[in-house]
Amino acid sequence: MADTRVRHAAMVNLDDVSKSYGGHAVVSHLSLACKRRHVTVLVGPSGCGKSTLLRMIVGLVPPDTGRVTIADEVLTAASAPRLRHGIGYVIQEGGLFPHLTAGENAALLPRFLKREPHWIASRLAELADLARLPRGVMDRYPRDLSGGQRQRVSIVRALMLDPPLLLLDEPLGALDPITRYELQEELKGIFTALGKTVVLVTHDMHEAAHFAGDIVLMRDGRIIQQGALADLLERPAEPFVRQFIRAQRAGLPVGDPT
């Protein structure tokens, strides 16, 4: 179990969590604390368990063992619906409903919670400006938006209720390089300006280095190493860390993984 002082400093605590499908362990006895107002990036090869870990945090996948705690409250089937109101969740390609306009997609949860229409309209306008969405975009359908605009709308939707915790699962993976770079810069600015706790999943070490105060490198459902980029570059915990970094080395700012 995590140290008590670490637990109370964290927004998210995963204590000895495991998850298996068909006898195959996707996450195996993993413990992790994600600090408040801090960006934690889960990075690793495809199938290492990082997206499953994110789904555990948002309560979509229950762990087979261990427990998940959000803001010092244990996540259960009973508490999950309420705790999700304090979590913004962004998936790859946005996950927007095609039959709803961008604004209707973004306003789904506050409308479900019966927020006043004027509050919803004001919040949409505020967040559209923050996400650098041109006026009129919120009246258009997802099919009429670019990939970058769809992802910006999904970010607006995640921020509508001003949640303290943001979860992003490969949010930029499907974008072209120029749009991806622009959104990386904009997202980093949003994270800094709003002071959110962020857990972001990627397989790209460069993206992890761009966002993270804390990088968590995973393989086969376990944490191999956790720390700043310099720690992984200069003090790799095992040969896999060197191999993973070497495969993506071009453009990494410091150290020598060889």
C-alpha positions in Angstrom: 0.0 0.0 0.0 1.1 3.6 -0.7 2.6 5.7 2.1 -0.2 7.6 3.9 1.4 11.0 3.3 1.7 10.2 -0.5 -2.0 9.0 -0.5 -3.3 12.3 0.9 -1.1 14.4 -1.5 -2.6 12.5 -4.5 -5.8 13.0 -6.4 -5.7 9.4 -7.7 -4.4 6.4 -5.8 -4.3 2.9 -7.3 -3.5 0.3 -4.7 -2.4 -3.1 -5.8 -4.9 -3.2 -8.7 -5.0 -6.1 -11.2 -7.2 -6.8 -14.2 -7.4 -10.0 -16.3 -9.3 -11.0 -19.4 -9.6 -14.7 -20.3 -6.8 -15.6 -17.9 -4.5 -12.9 -19.4 -3.3 -10.3 -16.9 -3.6 -6.8 -18.5 -2.7 -5.0 -15.3 -0.8 -6.9 -12.6 -0.7 -5.8 -8.9 0.1 -2.2 -9.8 0.2 0.7 -7.3 0.4 4.4 -8.4 -0.3 7.8 -6.9 -1.0 10.7 -9.2 -0.4 14.0 -7.5 -2.9 16.9 -7.3 -2.5 19.7 -9.9 0.2 17.7 -11.7 0.5 16.0 -15.0 1.1 12.2 -15.0 1.7 10.5 -18.3 1.3 6.8 -18.7 3.5 5.7 -21.6 4.5 2.3 -23.0 4.0 -0.1 -26.0 0.5 -1.1 -27.2 -1.1 -3.6 -24.9 0.9 -2.7 -21.8 -2.3 -1.9 -19.8 -2.2 1.9 -19.8 -5.6 2.5 -21.3 -7.1 -0.2 -19.0 -5.6 1.7 -16.1 -7.3 4.9 -17.2 -10.6 3.1 -17.5 -10.2 1.8 -14.0 -9.7 5.4 -12.7 -12.9 6.6 -14.4 -14.8 3.6 -13.1 -15.6 1.9 -16.5 -13.5 -1.2 -15.6 -13.6 -2.6 -12.0 -10.3 -4.0 -10.8 -10.1 -7.7 -10.0 -7.9 -6.9 -7.0 -7.0 -3.8 -5.1 -8.8 -0.5 -5.0 -9.0 2.9 -6.8 -9.3 6.0 -4.7 -10.3 9.4 -6.1 -9.7 12.5 -3.8 -9.6 10.1 -0.8 -12.8 8.4 -1.7 -12.8 4.7 -2.7 -14.3 4.2 -6.2 -17.1 1.6 -6.1 -20.1 0.7 -8.3 -22.2 2.9 -5.9 -19.8 5.9 -5.8 -18.7 5.9 -9.5 -21.6 7.8 -11.0 -21.1 10.7 -8.6 -17.3 10.7 -8.7 -17.4 10.8 -12.5 -19.0 14.3 -12.3 -15.6 15.4 -11.1 -13.7 13.7 -13.9 -13.2 14.9 -17.5 -12.6 12.1 -19.9 -11.2 12.5 -23.4 -10.7 9.6 -25.8 -8.9 9.2 -29.1 -10.8 10.9 -32.0 -13.1 12.7 -29.5 -15.9 10.2 -29.2 -18.5 12.8 -30.3 -22.1 11.7 -31.1 -22.6 12.2 -34.8 -26.3 13.1 -34.6 -25.6 16.0 -32.1 -24.0 19.4 -32.9 -20.7 20.2 -31.3 -22.4 22.3 -28.7 -25.0 19.6 -27.9 -22.2 17.1 -27.5 -20.3 19.4 -25.1 -23.5 20.2 -23.1 -24.7 16.7 -22.6 -23.7 16.3 -18.9 -24.8 19.8 -17.7 -28.1 19.3 -19.4 -28.6 15.9 -17.8 -27.8 17.6 -14.5 -30.4 20.3 -15.3 -28.0 23.3 -15.3 -29.6 26.5 -16.4 -29.5 27.2 -20.2 -27.8 30.6 -19.7 -25.1 28.9 -17.6 -24.5 26.3 -20.3 -24.3 28.9 -23.0 -21.9 31.1 -21.0 -19.7 28.1 -20.1 -19.6 26.9 -23.8 -18.5 30.3 -25.0 -15.8 30.6 -22.3 -14.4 27.2 -23.1 -14.6 27.6 -26.8 -12.4 30.6 -26.5 -10.0 28.7 -24.2 -9.8 25.9 -26.8 -9.4 28.4 -29.7 -12.5 27.3 -31.5 -13.9 29.8 -34.0 -17.4 31.1 -33.5 -20.0 29.0 -35.2 -18.2 25.7 -34.6 -20.6 24.7 -31.8 -23.5 24.8 -34.2 -21.9 22.3 -36.6 -22.0 18.5 -36.6 -18.9 16.4 -36.0 -18.8 15.3 -39.7 -18.3 19.0 -40.7 -15.4 19.5 -38.3 -11.7 18.9 -38.8 -9.9 16.3 -36.6 -8.4 19.0 -34.5 -11.7 20.8 -34.1 -13.4 17.5 -33.0 -10.7 16.9 -30.4 -11.0 20.5 -29.1 -14.8 20.0 -28.8 -14.2 16.8 -26.8 -11.8 18.8 -24.5 -14.5 21.5 -24.0 -17.0 18.7 -23.1 -14.5 17.3 -20.6 -14.1 20.7 -19.0 -17.8 21.8 -18.9 -18.3 21.0 -15.2 -14.8 22.3 -14.2 -13.7 18.9 -12.9 -10.5 18.7 -10.8 -9.4 15.6 -12.6 -8.8 15.2 -16.4 -8.2 11.8 -18.0 -7.0 11.7 -21.6 -6.5 8.5 -23.6 -4.3 8.9 -26.7 -6.1 12.2 -27.3 -3.9 13.3 -30.2 -3.0 10.0 -31.7 -5.2 10.2 -34.8 -4.2 13.8 -35.8 -1.7 14.9 -38.5 1.7 16.1 -37.2 1.0 19.8 -37.6 -2.4 19.7 -35.8 -1.0 17.4 -33.2 1.9 19.8 -32.4 -0.6 22.7 -32.2 -2.9 20.9 -29.8 0.1 19.7 -27.7 1.0 23.3 -27.1 -2.6 24.4 -26.5 -3.3 21.6 -24.1 -0.2 22.2 -22.1 -1.3 25.8 -21.7 -4.8 24.8 -20.7 -3.4 22.4 -18.1 -1.1 25.1 -16.6 -3.8 27.8 -16.7 -6.5 25.7 -15.0 -4.3 23.8 -12.5 -6.0 20.5 -13.1 -4.8 17.0 -12.1 -4.1 15.3 -15.4 -3.5 11.6 -16.3 -2.7 11.2 -20.0 -2.0 8.0 -21.9 0.3 7.9 -24.9 2.7 5.5 -26.6 4.8 8.4 -27.8 7.8 9.3 -25.5 8.2 12.7 -27.1 4.6 13.5 -26.2 5.2 12.2 -22.7 8.2 14.5 -22.3 6.2 17.5 -23.6 3.5 17.2 -21.0 4.7 15.3 -18.0 6.0 16.3 -14.7 5.9 12.6 -14.0 6.4 9.8 -16.6 5.2 6.3 -15.8 6.7 3.7 -18.2 4.7 0.5 -18.4 5.2 -3.0 -19.9 3.0 -6.1 -19.5 0.7 -4.5 -17.0 3.4 -3.3 -14.6 5.3 -0.1 -13.9 8.9 -0.5 -15.1 10.0 3.0 -14.1 8.5 6.3 -12.9 10.0 9.7 -12.7 11.1 12.7 -14.7 12.4 12.3 -18.3 16.0 12.8 -17.1 15.6 9.9 -14.6 14.6 7.5 -17.4 17.3 8.8 -19.8 20.2 8.9 -17.3 19.2 6.2 -14.7 17.2 3.5 -16.6 15.8 0.9 -14.2 16.3 -2.0 -16.6 17.3 -2.6 -20.3 13.7 -2.2 -21.5 13.8 1.5 -20.6 16.9 2.0 -22.8 15.3 0.0 -25.6 12.0 1.9 -25.5 13.7 5.3 -25.4 16.2 4.3 -28.1 13.4 3.4 -30.4 12.0 7.0 -30.1 15.2 8.8 -29.3 15.3 11.5 -32.1 14.4 14.8 -30.6 14.5 13.8 -26.9 16.2 16.7 -25.1 18.7 15.2 -22.7 20.8 12.3 -21.8 22.1 9.3 -23.7 20.1 6.0 -23.5 22.9 3.9 -24.9 
